[in-house]
């Protein structure tokens, strides 16, 4: 039965990763867009939580680190830079 839930997680994660990519590409043009920054954070947050719930600990642990950085961006502690976007896109590819 867990396999069915894990399949559902994978499907949802792929969708979230696609939304994440689009949001990151949008941030390249609008790095101060608070709504898009929040959407990026929420994507990572959801992937992290769902991965942990379904036993994908390595995904959850990895995503937690990215989520922490994105939380700092969301809270104005770090700016959106091309390097941050590039690293987050690389992280997205790694999670996928």
Residue pairs with C-beta under 8 A, 6 or more apart in sequence:
2 54
2 55
5 54
6 54
6 55
6 56
9 50
9 51
9 53
9 54
9 56
12 46
12 50
13 47
13 50
13 51
13 59
13 95
13 96
14 96
16 43
16 46
16 47
17 43
17 47
17 92
17 95
17 96
19 39
19 43
20 40
20 43
20 44
20 88
20 92
21 89
21 92
23 36
23 39
23 40
23 43
24 40
24 85
24 88
24 89
24 92
26 33
26 36
27 33
27 36
27 37
27 40
27 80
27 85
28 82
28 85
30 36
31 79
31 80
31 81
32 80
37 70
37 73
37 74
37 80
38 74
40 70
40 73
40 88
41 67
41 70
41 71
41 73
41 74
44 63
44 66
44 67
44 70
45 67
47 59
47 63
47 95
48 59
48 60
48 63
48 64
48 67
49 60
51 57
51 59
51 60
51 63
52 60
59 95
62 91
62 94
62 95
63 91
63 95
66 88
66 91
69 78
69 84
70 88
72 78
73 79
73 80
73 84
78 84
